[in-house]
């Protein structure tokens, strides 16, 4: 990616360019969903070892956590591209929804 100020729209364009020029074509949406779940599982495995009760296996490292998050973002971006969804619009809508729903919820939660 070009610089640290890349927008989500630019990210989607860059991933699409990569798919068209290197990846040949998008996998089907269902295949990409399965790949996304696989990548989330890989992140989960590392998180369980770093923050949970499991220990790292020989050759495993918490250093791979950023790579797994990158893999998740890449596949999620592929899915958004395939379905014509703007990640930027989607996250803005989610923040708006969560703000309306949770404006006082967390402030009033004695567990927090």
matplotlib code that plots the C-alpha trace (Angstrom):
import matplotlib.pyplot as plt

x = [0.0, 1.2, 1.2, -0.3, -3.2, -4.7, -8.5, -10.7, -11.9, -8.2, -7.7, -10.6, -9.2, -5.7, -7.0, -9.1, -6.0, -4.1, -6.8, -7.1, -3.3, -1.9, -4.8, -6.4, -9.9, -11.9, -12.8, -16.5, -18.1, -18.7, -15.1, -13.9, -16.2, -14.7, -11.2, -12.2, -13.3, -10.0, -8.0, -10.1, -9.3, -5.6, -5.8, -7.8, -5.2, -2.4, -4.5, -5.3, -1.6, -0.6, -3.5, -5.0, -3.9, -2.2, 1.5, 3.0, 4.1, 7.6, 8.0, 4.9, 5.2, 2.9, 4.7, 2.3, -0.7, -0.4, 0.0, -3.2, -5.1, -3.8, -5.0, -8.5, -8.7, -7.6, -10.2, -12.9, -12.0, -12.3, -15.8, -16.9, -15.5, -17.4, -20.7, -20.3, -20.1, -18.1, -16.1, -15.9, -19.7, -20.2, -18.0, -19.5, -23.0, -22.0, -20.4, -23.6, -25.8, -23.6, -23.5, -27.3, -27.8, -25.0, -24.8, -25.2, -25.1, -21.4, -21.1, -23.8, -22.4, -21.0, -18.9, -16.8]
y = [0.0, 3.5, 5.3, 5.3, 7.6, 5.0, 5.1, 2.0, 2.9, 3.0, -0.4, -1.9, -0.6, -1.9, -5.4, -5.4, -4.5, -7.3, -9.8, -8.7, -8.7, -11.4, -13.5, -13.9, -13.7, -13.7, -17.0, -17.5, -15.6, -18.9, -19.9, -16.6, -16.9, -20.3, -18.7, -15.9, -18.3, -20.2, -17.0, -16.0, -19.5, -18.9, -15.6, -17.3, -20.0, -17.4, -15.3, -18.4, -19.0, -15.4, -14.3, -17.7, -20.7, -22.5, -22.3, -21.7, -24.8, -25.1, -22.6, -20.7, -17.0, -14.2, -12.2, -13.7, -12.0, -8.9, -11.2, -13.0, -9.7, -8.6, -11.9, -11.4, -7.8, -8.9, -11.6, -9.4, -6.7, -9.3, -10.2, -6.5, -6.0, -9.0, -7.8, -4.2, -3.1, 0.0, -0.9, 2.8, 3.2, 0.0, 1.0, 4.5, 2.9, 0.5, 3.3, 5.3, 2.3, 1.4, 5.0, 5.3, 2.0, 2.3, 6.0, 5.4, 1.6, 1.2, 4.2, 2.7, -0.8, -1.4, -4.3, -1.7]
z = [0.0, -0.9, 2.5, 6.0, 4.9, 2.6, 2.8, 2.8, -0.7, -1.8, -0.1, -2.0, -5.2, -4.5, -3.6, -6.8, -8.8, -7.1, -7.9, -11.5, -12.1, -9.9, -8.5, -11.9, -10.6, -7.4, -5.8, -5.3, -2.4, -0.6, -1.0, 0.2, 3.2, 4.0, 3.6, 5.9, 8.6, 8.2, 8.7, 11.7, 13.1, 12.6, 14.5, 17.2, 17.6, 18.1, 20.5, 22.6, 22.9, 23.6, 25.9, 26.9, 28.7, 25.8, 25.0, 21.6, 19.7, 18.4, 15.5, 16.3, 17.2, 18.4, 15.7, 13.2, 14.7, 12.4, 9.4, 10.4, 10.8, 7.4, 5.9, 7.4, 6.1, 2.6, 2.3, 3.9, 1.3, -1.5, -0.3, -0.1, -3.6, -5.0, -3.4, -4.3, -0.7, 0.3, 3.5, 4.3, 4.1, 6.0, 8.9, 9.1, 9.2, 11.9, 14.1, 13.7, 14.6, 17.6, 18.8, 18.7, 20.4, 23.0, 23.8, 27.5, 27.7, 28.4, 30.7, 32.9, 32.9, 36.4, 35.0, 33.1]

ax = plt.figure().add_subplot(projection="3d")
ax.plot(x, y, z, "-o")
ax.set_aspect("equal")
plt.show()
